[in-house]
């Protein structure tokens, strides 16, 4: 692969495991990386820390910091270590570490920057907003789901329908996130839980305008598997339409779609839970405003989760391969 002399400015937008996988691969290539991270997480260890300490959510940010870290493996493992006994059971050391820095500095953004120095990250991790926001979803029957954790657990969203997604209060975009998006060569959205990791970023006031204004190529990494009761009937084009609608323009230029089938064992496992692989109907539209790149970006490695991770059952086992995904993205940025 040919890499241009000037390092391209690559901005990723997402959260959770999806951003961790993506950044772990991009870190190996010569690019100026900026990870814009969702601040709507309120589940597991993060949710407890938010409630008890009044801090901003550290979980998704921690994963991005670890993914970009060039420190020794033992330090990266420490940041992801979860206690399995006592009052700290289920808590990640890294979440506590980030929260401590926020308390010490009086600023979550400053805390993230300081932890980034400790971990010697390659690039930067940018909270999408510095405001304390809660993700909300109003369903068509009048019910309101409060918080990412409640939304993630609801399997009636698709059947009932969504009236609106919103943040409470309305979060203002982190000025640094806006700046990086506008000056980027490549903006990468996803992969990740659609309503809980991708949508929250696009609801932050100012992020949509920044994506519309940037001259960067905008890429969407299409999810591999649909989520039961939420995006069960979505195909590739539905995901793109949802994201473009939040951006306020047909702004996605490329979509990366995995064409390699997982093992039959994994397919059967997901089928039993009624979560199916995302489909791509080439004949659905004669012409699209985006180019679909069909390729193998599937990981063959089974992920391992800590037994003390209370959200382990919600985490994906069919996942993108970091390096495969990064290679495709670098190729797009240099095209």
Buried (B, 14 or more C-beta within 10 A) or exposed (E): EEEEEEBBBBBBBBBBBBBBBBBBBBBEBEBBBBBBBBBBBBBBBBBBBBEEBEBBBBBBBBBBBBBBBEBEEEEBEBBBBBBEEEEBEBBBBBBBBBBBBBBEBEBBBEBBBBBBEBBEBBBBBBBBBBBBBBBBBBBEEEEEBEBBBBBBEBEEBBEBEBBEBBBEEEBBBBEBBBBBBBBBBBBBBBBBBBBBBBBBBBBBEBBBBBBEEBEBBBBBBBBBBBBBBBBBEBBBBBBBBBBBEBBEEEBBBBBBBBEBEBEEEBBEBBEEEEBBBBBBEEEEEEEBEBEBBBBEBBBEEEEEBBEBBBBBEBEBEBBBBBBBBBBBBBEBBEE
